[in-house]
Amino acid sequence: MRLIFINRFFYPDHSATSQMLTDLAFGLAGKGFDVTIITSRLRYEPGTQLAAREMANGVRIERIWTSKFGRGGLAFRAIDYLTFYLAVAWALARFARRDDVVVAMTDPPAVSVVAAIIARWRGARLVNWLQDVFPEVAEALKVGREASNVVFAPLRAVRNASLRCADMNAAIGELMAERLVSLGVKRNRIAVISNWADTDAIRPLAVAQNKYRSDWNLTGKFVIAYSGNLGRAHDIETLLGAIAVMAKPPARAAGVCWLFIGGGARYQQLKRETERQGYDNVVFHPYQSRDALAESLSVADVHIVSLLPELEGLIVPSKIYGIAAAGRPAIFIGCPKGEVARLITQYDCGAVVAIGDVLALVETINAFARDRDLCRAMGDRARAMCEENFNKTKAIATWQRLIEATARSVAVDESAFTVFTPAMPPTADRQESSRAPAG
């Protein structure tokens, strides 16, 4: 049996899906699996193209040619996707053999359709690894509204067929799994496997030991950070409202500084607005290398995570795992019943604020800033949660079990999901304490 993974980006690219796939592919190769990656020659961020073929850490990488118009517009992006689909079909037809396991991710969207057709023809087994659910994400964000009936309806139909005929579909959250059921996928063909963090590489660092504190002129400040992509799926209006309030006395006296690390469409929008307003308690820095994540994530006292409520079940903000690995609490801005909100509430490792509730966000931040001991205790609980449930080593072992079961065609209970995330029954005291820290 050979494992064949499909995704548009892979090592050494540092995009989110590439990092997850890199962890998993290298980890499984280290366990003796024969692993092949079919990917593009492109990087998520513009740069030089990568070699067509390469061996890295025991993994065979086949980089196919695609057009490279980039993210300049929907039409150009569609051409990039189409050339990837065609090249993947050709490559998979050459590489896939009977009883191989093909794992198709969701970049580009609906690549599961191509994978399903070729895998069935070649006698291979198919696992769809869903990092998001498209075109529902585009519809929720009102992207390409003119294409919704002409393109999205038939795309959804063939996408649903590719999910239903797969041997297994791996969802990264239980709300996403419920969404797949609503699309007609049988429960015994759905596994819930969360994303993860490398808890060996990302470890809590004391503020005094963090070079970024001095390099970025943050010494002595209480730092609220957002790290990663800040795009259309995330809220910035609540953040801008809180920044405005906290830029003035008496809130300013708390010494709070806002730190944004990363990029994205709304990152640039937020940066322009804060610069226009002349706020001097907001700092921006570009993406940091993966090797520096322990330092860049630990520079904050508290992190912000955000997701628009209409995207629950379609996306899971996986940055929560890196934040937890760094031993920092998180303030989630979004639906209080969402995937991340459940984790924060049930593990008592942060706070949950509804989108638009600027006053609650300001009060929560001030309470954290007043009670540093509580802040650190929540960070300790976040780290323990990540070590126990969302670390890379356990995730790779979980994927190994799933792949071996799929290869053996092991049936599971049709009445329930195969859940690999921890059961987390809510408790009243934790729900109460997660609304805002005491103070």
C-alpha positions as CSV (number, residue, x, y, z in Angstrom):
1,M,0.0,0.0,0.0
2,R,1.2,3.5,-0.8
3,L,-0.2,6.8,0.5
4,I,-0.8,9.5,-2.1
5,F,-1.6,13.0,-0.7
6,I,-3.0,15.8,-2.9
7,N,-2.8,19.5,-2.0
8,R,-1.8,22.6,-3.9
9,F,1.0,23.5,-1.4
10,F,3.6,21.4,0.4
11,Y,7.0,21.7,2.0
12,P,8.9,24.0,2.1
13,D,5.9,26.3,1.7
14,H,4.6,27.7,5.0
15,S,0.9,28.1,4.3
16,A,-1.5,26.5,6.9
17,T,-2.6,23.5,4.8
18,S,1.0,22.9,3.8
19,Q,2.2,22.9,7.4
20,M,-0.4,20.3,8.4
21,L,0.3,18.1,5.4
22,T,4.1,18.4,5.9
23,D,3.8,17.3,9.6
24,L,1.6,14.3,8.6
25,A,3.5,13.2,5.6
26,F,6.9,13.4,7.2
27,G,5.6,11.7,10.3
28,L,4.0,8.8,8.5
29,A,7.1,8.3,6.3
30,G,9.1,8.1,9.6
31,K,6.8,5.2,10.6
32,G,7.6,3.3,7.4
33,F,4.8,4.3,5.1
34,D,5.5,4.8,1.4
35,V,4.4,8.4,0.9
36,T,4.0,10.4,-2.3
37,I,2.8,14.0,-2.5
38,I,1.2,15.5,-5.6
39,T,1.4,19.2,-5.3
40,S,2.1,22.4,-7.4
41,R,5.4,24.0,-8.0
42,L,4.1,27.2,-6.4
43,R,4.4,28.9,-3.0
44,Y,1.4,30.4,-1.3
45,E,3.3,33.7,-1.1
46,P,4.8,34.8,-4.4
47,G,8.3,33.5,-4.9
48,T,10.5,31.2,-7.0
49,Q,8.9,28.0,-8.3
50,L,10.0,24.7,-6.7
51,A,11.6,21.8,-8.3
52,A,9.4,19.3,-10.3
53,R,10.6,16.3,-8.3
54,E,12.3,16.0,-4.9
55,M,12.8,13.6,-2.0
56,A,12.4,15.1,1.5
57,N,12.5,13.2,4.8
58,G,11.6,10.0,3.0
59,V,8.7,11.5,1.1
60,R,8.5,11.6,-2.7
61,I,7.3,14.9,-3.9
62,E,5.8,15.2,-7.4
63,R,5.2,18.9,-8.3
64,I,3.0,19.3,-11.3
65,W,2.9,22.3,-13.6
66,T,0.0,24.7,-13.2
67,S,-0.8,28.3,-14.4
68,K,0.3,30.9,-11.9
69,F,-2.0,33.9,-12.2
70,G,-2.3,34.1,-8.4
71,R,-5.1,35.7,-6.3
72,G,-5.7,38.7,-8.6
73,G,-9.3,37.8,-9.4
74,L,-11.9,35.0,-9.5
75,A,-11.4,34.3,-13.2
76,F,-7.6,34.0,-12.9
77,R,-7.9,31.9,-9.8
78,A,-10.4,29.6,-11.6
79,I,-7.8,29.1,-14.4
80,D,-5.1,28.2,-11.8
81,Y,-7.6,25.7,-10.2
82,L,-8.5,24.2,-13.6
83,T,-4.9,23.6,-14.6
84,F,-4.2,22.0,-11.2
85,Y,-7.2,19.6,-11.6
86,L,-6.1,18.5,-15.1
87,A,-2.5,18.0,-14.0
88,V,-3.6,16.1,-10.8
89,A,-5.8,13.8,-12.9
90,W,-2.9,12.9,-15.2
91,A,-0.4,12.5,-12.3
92,L,-2.8,10.4,-10.2
93,A,-3.7,8.2,-13.1
94,R,0.1,7.4,-13.5
95,F,0.8,6.9,-9.8
96,A,-2.2,5.3,-8.2
97,R,-2.5,1.5,-8.0
98,R,-5.1,-0.9,-6.6
99,D,-5.4,-0.6,-2.8
100,D,-3.3,2.6,-2.5
101,V,-4.9,5.2,-0.2
102,V,-5.4,8.6,-1.8
103,V,-5.8,11.5,0.7
104,A,-7.3,14.6,-1.0
105,M,-7.2,17.9,0.9
106,T,-9.4,20.9,0.0
107,D,-6.9,23.2,-1.7
108,P,-8.0,23.8,-4.4
109,P,-11.7,23.4,-3.6
110,A,-13.4,20.3,-4.9
111,V,-10.2,18.4,-5.8
112,S,-12.0,15.5,-4.2
113,V,-14.1,15.2,-7.4
114,V,-11.0,14.5,-9.5
115,A,-9.5,12.2,-6.9
116,A,-12.8,10.2,-6.6
117,I,-12.9,9.6,-10.4
118,I,-9.3,8.5,-10.7
119,A,-9.2,6.6,-7.5
120,R,-12.2,4.5,-8.4
121,W,-10.8,3.9,-11.9
122,R,-7.5,2.7,-10.5
123,G,-8.9,0.7,-7.7
124,A,-7.5,2.9,-4.9
125,R,-9.2,4.0,-1.7
126,L,-10.1,7.6,-1.1
127,V,-10.0,9.7,2.1
128,N,-11.1,13.3,1.8
129,W,-9.4,15.6,4.4
130,L,-11.6,18.6,4.7
131,Q,-10.0,21.8,6.0
132,D,-13.0,23.8,4.8
133,V,-16.3,23.2,2.9
134,F,-16.5,24.9,-0.4
135,P,-18.6,26.4,-2.1
136,E,-20.5,27.0,1.1
137,V,-17.6,29.2,2.4
138,A,-17.7,31.4,-0.7
139,E,-21.5,31.7,-0.4
140,A,-21.3,32.6,3.3
141,L,-18.8,35.3,2.4
142,K,-20.8,36.5,-0.6
143,V,-17.9,35.9,-2.9
144,G,-18.7,35.3,-6.5
145,R,-22.5,35.9,-6.0
146,E,-23.0,36.1,-9.8
147,A,-21.7,32.6,-10.1
148,S,-23.7,31.1,-7.3
149,N,-26.4,29.5,-9.5
150,V,-24.4,28.9,-12.6
151,V,-21.3,27.5,-11.1
152,F,-21.8,26.7,-7.4
153,A,-25.0,24.5,-7.8
154,P,-23.4,21.9,-10.2
155,L,-20.1,22.1,-8.3
156,R,-21.9,21.3,-5.0
157,A,-23.7,18.3,-6.7
158,V,-20.5,16.7,-7.9
159,R,-18.6,17.6,-4.7
160,N,-21.3,15.9,-2.6
161,A,-21.1,12.8,-4.8
162,S,-17.3,12.7,-4.2
163,L,-17.8,12.9,-0.5
164,R,-20.5,10.2,-0.4
165,C,-18.5,7.7,-2.4
166,A,-15.2,8.2,-0.5
167,D,-14.1,5.4,1.8
168,M,-13.7,8.1,4.6
169,N,-14.0,11.8,5.1
170,A,-11.9,13.4,7.8
171,A,-13.5,16.6,9.2
172,I,-11.5,18.9,11.5
173,G,-14.4,19.6,13.9
174,E,-17.6,18.1,15.0
175,L,-19.7,20.9,13.6
176,M,-18.1,20.3,10.3
177,A,-18.9,16.6,10.6
178,E,-22.6,17.5,11.3
179,R,-22.4,19.7,8.1
180,L,-21.2,16.6,6.1
181,V,-24.2,14.6,7.4
182,S,-26.5,17.3,6.1
183,L,-24.9,16.9,2.7
184,G,-25.9,13.2,2.7
185,V,-22.6,11.6,3.8
186,K,-23.1,8.5,6.0
187,R,-21.9,8.9,9.6
188,N,-19.8,5.8,9.3
189,R,-17.8,7.5,6.6
190,I,-16.9,10.5,8.7
191,A,-14.0,10.7,11.1
192,V,-13.4,13.8,13.3
193,I,-9.7,14.5,13.6
194,S,-8.7,18.0,14.8
195,N,-5.7,19.8,13.5
196,W,-2.8,20.1,15.9
197,A,0.3,21.9,17.1
198,D,3.9,20.7,17.5
199,T,4.1,20.9,21.3
200,D,7.8,20.1,21.2
201,A,8.7,23.0,18.9
202,I,6.1,25.4,20.3
203,R,6.7,25.8,24.1
204,P,5.7,28.5,26.6
205,L,8.4,31.1,27.0
206,A,8.5,33.6,29.9
207,V,8.1,37.2,28.8
208,A,11.5,38.0,30.3
209,Q,13.1,35.4,28.0
210,N,11.4,36.6,24.8
211,K,13.7,38.6,22.5
212,Y,10.7,39.9,20.6
213,R,9.6,41.9,23.6
214,S,12.7,44.1,23.4
215,D,13.1,43.9,19.6
216,W,9.5,45.1,19.1
217,N,9.5,47.7,21.9
218,L,6.9,45.8,24.0
219,T,8.8,45.6,27.3
220,G,6.5,46.3,30.2
221,K,3.3,46.2,28.2
222,F,0.3,43.9,28.3
223,V,0.2,42.5,24.8
224,I,-3.0,41.4,23.0
225,A,-1.9,39.6,19.8
226,Y,-3.5,38.3,16.6
227,S,-1.2,35.9,14.7
228,G,-1.8,34.6,11.2
229,N,-4.1,35.3,8.3
230,L,-6.7,38.0,9.0
231,G,-9.0,37.6,6.0
232,R,-12.6,37.7,5.0
233,A,-13.6,35.0,7.4
234,H,-12.6,37.1,10.4
235,D,-14.1,40.1,12.2
236,I,-12.2,43.4,12.5
237,E,-15.0,45.8,13.4
238,T,-15.1,44.6,17.0
239,L,-11.3,44.8,17.2
240,L,-11.3,48.4,15.8
241,G,-14.0,49.4,18.3
242,A,-12.0,48.0,21.2
243,I,-8.7,49.6,19.9
244,A,-10.5,53.0,19.7
245,V,-11.8,52.7,23.3
246,M,-8.5,51.5,24.7
247,A,-6.5,54.2,23.0
248,K,-8.0,56.8,25.3
249,P,-7.9,57.3,29.1
250,P,-8.7,55.7,31.5
251,A,-8.3,52.4,29.5
252,R,-5.0,53.5,28.1
253,A,-3.5,53.6,31.6
254,A,-3.6,49.8,31.7
255,G,-0.6,49.8,29.3
256,V,-2.3,47.5,26.7
257,C,-0.6,47.1,23.3
258,W,-2.2,45.4,20.3
259,L,0.1,43.3,18.2
260,F,-0.8,41.9,14.7
261,I,1.5,39.4,13.1
262,G,0.7,38.0,9.7
263,G,-1.2,39.3,6.7
264,G,-4.4,39.0,4.7
265,A,-7.0,41.3,3.2
266,R,-8.5,42.5,6.5
267,Y,-5.0,42.7,8.1
268,Q,-4.2,45.4,5.5
269,Q,-7.6,47.1,6.1
270,L,-7.1,47.2,9.8
271,K,-3.6,48.5,9.5
272,R,-4.7,51.3,7.2
273,E,-7.5,52.3,9.6
274,T,-5.4,52.3,12.7
275,E,-2.7,54.4,10.9
276,R,-5.3,56.8,9.7
277,Q,-6.6,57.2,13.2
278,G,-3.1,57.7,14.6
279,Y,-3.3,55.0,17.2
280,D,0.2,54.5,18.7
281,N,-0.7,51.4,20.8
282,V,-1.0,49.1,17.7
283,V,2.0,47.3,16.2
284,F,2.2,45.3,13.0
285,H,4.7,42.7,11.9
286,P,4.8,40.3,9.0
287,Y,4.6,36.5,9.2
288,Q,7.3,35.0,11.3
289,S,9.1,31.8,10.3
290,R,7.8,28.5,11.6
291,D,11.1,28.0,13.5
292,A,10.3,31.2,15.4
293,L,6.7,30.4,16.4
294,A,7.5,29.6,20.0
295,E,8.9,33.2,20.4
296,S,6.3,35.0,18.3
297,L,3.3,33.3,19.9
298,S,4.8,33.7,23.4
299,V,5.4,37.4,23.0
300,A,1.7,37.9,23.8
301,D,-0.1,37.8,27.1
302,V,-3.4,36.9,25.4
303,H,-4.3,36.0,21.8
304,I,-7.3,36.9,19.7
305,V,-9.1,34.3,17.6
306,S,-12.0,35.2,15.4
307,L,-14.5,33.6,13.0
308,L,-17.7,34.9,11.5
309,P,-20.7,32.9,12.9
310,E,-22.0,32.0,9.5
311,L,-18.7,30.0,8.9
312,E,-19.1,27.7,11.8
313,G,-19.0,24.1,10.5
314,L,-17.3,25.3,7.4
315,I,-13.9,26.4,8.9
316,V,-12.1,25.8,12.2
317,P,-9.5,28.4,13.1
318,S,-6.6,26.1,13.8
319,K,-4.4,28.9,15.2
320,I,-6.0,28.0,18.6
321,Y,-3.7,25.0,18.9
322,G,-0.5,26.9,18.4
323,I,-1.7,29.5,20.9
324,A,-2.5,26.8,23.4
325,A,0.9,25.1,22.8
326,A,2.6,28.4,23.6
327,G,0.7,28.4,26.9
328,R,-1.4,31.5,26.3
329,P,-5.1,32.1,26.8
330,A,-7.3,33.1,23.9
331,I,-10.2,35.5,23.5
332,F,-12.5,34.1,20.8
333,I,-14.7,36.7,19.0
334,G,-17.5,34.8,17.3
335,C,-20.4,32.4,18.0
336,P,-20.5,31.3,21.6
337,K,-21.6,27.8,20.5
338,G,-18.8,27.5,17.9
339,E,-16.0,24.9,17.7
340,V,-13.3,27.2,19.3
341,A,-15.7,28.7,21.8
342,R,-16.5,25.1,23.0
343,L,-12.9,24.4,23.6
344,I,-12.2,27.7,25.5
345,T,-15.3,27.2,27.6
346,Q,-14.9,23.6,28.4
347,Y,-11.1,23.8,29.2
348,D,-11.4,27.2,30.9
349,C,-8.5,28.6,28.9
350,G,-9.8,32.0,27.8
351,A,-12.9,34.0,27.1
352,V,-15.7,34.2,24.5
353,V,-17.0,37.5,23.2
354,A,-19.8,37.9,20.7
355,I,-19.1,39.8,17.5
356,G,-20.0,43.5,17.9
357,D,-19.8,43.5,21.7
358,V,-17.0,46.0,22.0
359,L,-17.7,46.7,25.7
360,A,-17.4,43.0,26.6
361,L,-14.1,42.8,24.7
362,V,-12.7,45.8,26.5
363,E,-13.8,44.6,29.9
364,T,-12.4,41.1,29.2
365,I,-9.0,42.5,28.2
366,N,-8.9,44.9,31.2
367,A,-9.8,42.0,33.5
368,F,-6.9,39.9,32.1
369,A,-4.5,42.8,32.4
370,R,-5.5,43.4,36.1
371,D,-5.2,39.7,37.0
372,R,-2.0,38.4,35.5
373,D,-2.1,35.3,37.7
374,L,-5.4,34.2,36.3
375,C,-4.1,34.9,32.8
376,R,-1.1,32.6,33.4
377,A,-3.4,29.9,35.0
378,M,-5.6,29.9,31.9
379,G,-2.5,29.7,29.7
380,D,-1.3,26.7,31.7
381,R,-4.7,25.0,31.2
382,A,-4.4,25.7,27.5
383,R,-1.0,24.1,27.3
384,A,-2.2,21.0,29.2
385,M,-5.2,20.7,26.8
386,C,-2.9,20.9,23.8
387,E,-0.4,18.4,25.2
388,E,-3.2,15.9,26.0
389,N,-5.4,16.2,22.9
390,F,-3.9,18.3,20.1
391,N,-0.2,17.5,19.8
392,K,1.5,16.4,16.6
393,T,2.6,13.0,17.8
394,K,-0.9,11.9,18.8
395,A,-2.3,13.4,15.6
396,I,0.0,11.4,13.4
397,A,-0.8,8.2,15.4
398,T,-4.5,8.9,14.9
399,W,-4.1,9.4,11.2
400,Q,-2.1,6.1,11.0
401,R,-5.0,4.2,12.6
402,L,-7.5,5.8,10.2
403,I,-5.4,5.0,7.2
404,E,-4.8,1.4,8.3
405,A,-8.5,0.9,9.0
406,T,-9.4,2.4,5.6
407,A,-6.9,0.2,3.8
408,R,-8.5,-2.9,5.5
409,S,-12.0,-1.6,4.8
410,V,-12.8,-1.9,8.5
411,A,-16.5,-0.9,9.1
412,V,-17.5,1.3,12.0
413,D,-20.8,1.9,13.7
414,E,-23.2,3.5,11.2
415,S,-25.0,5.4,13.9
416,A,-22.0,7.5,15.0
417,F,-19.0,9.4,13.8
418,T,-15.5,8.0,14.4
419,V,-14.5,10.7,16.8
420,F,-10.8,11.1,17.5
421,T,-11.1,14.4,19.4
422,P,-11.8,14.3,23.1
423,A,-15.2,14.2,24.6
424,M,-15.8,17.5,26.4
425,P,-19.0,17.7,28.4
426,P,-19.6,21.3,29.5
427,T,-19.7,22.2,33.1
428,A,-21.6,25.2,34.5
429,D,-18.6,26.7,36.4
430,R,-16.4,26.6,33.4
431,Q,-19.0,28.1,31.2
432,E,-19.4,30.9,33.6
433,S,-15.7,31.6,34.1
434,S,-15.0,31.6,30.4
435,R,-17.3,34.6,29.7
436,A,-14.7,36.9,31.2
437,P,-11.9,36.6,33.7
438,A,-12.7,37.7,37.2
439,G,-11.8,41.2,38.2
